[in-house]
Amino acid sequence: RDNLCGSGDDSENNGQLTVGKDFYWYTNGRTSFAIDWNLYCDREFLKSMINSIYFGGAAIGTSVGGTLFDVIGRKRGALIGYGLVILSTFTLPASPTIEFIFACRFFQGIGVYLGFTGMFVLVLEYTAAKYRSIASSSIAFFFAVGY
């Protein structure tokens, strides 16, 4: 909660943290991600950058996926992708710096889209030709509802 910005009352009382003209409420000693990582005022853009870096990794995972799958196979490539997701996701809560969060989110993006692309194609290859449209629609449906 260092470096509170603005000309307002920079104080904490009764579960309220005042930062400039904005008020952040928390209870039971819990705060938000933005307050814990000092992502407000002049550092607020970093919140959006975390998601942008994730989608940068997603672009790389999707782009590299086709070539990687041709070399090592779809199943192995998808497992590598999901292994990368597991590793970066379980490492993320222990992040010592915001740059480490960026790195974890980047590798999550690579892994999620590498794994999804590989499994999507793999399922279609194992499905009979007359059922492929149903299989691909089913996969896309679960992705759309937030599998």
Number of C-alpha atoms within 10 A of each C-alpha: 15 9 10 18 16 13 9 12 14 17 12 13 8 8 14 14 20 19 22 15 11 14 11 14 15 13 9 6 6 11 16 12 10 15 16 11 15 18 17 17 14 9 11 12 11 17 15 9 12 18 15 16 20 20 19 15 24 22 16 17 25 20 15 14 24 17 12 17 18 10 11 10 14 23 16 16 24 26 17 16 26 20 16 20 24 16 15 20 16 11 13 17 10 10 14 9 9 15 11 14 20 20 18 26 25 24 26 28 28 27 30 23 25 32 26 20 21 25 19 16 17 15 16 17 11 9 15 11 10 8 10 15 13 12 17 15 11 12 17 14 12 10 11 9 7 7 8
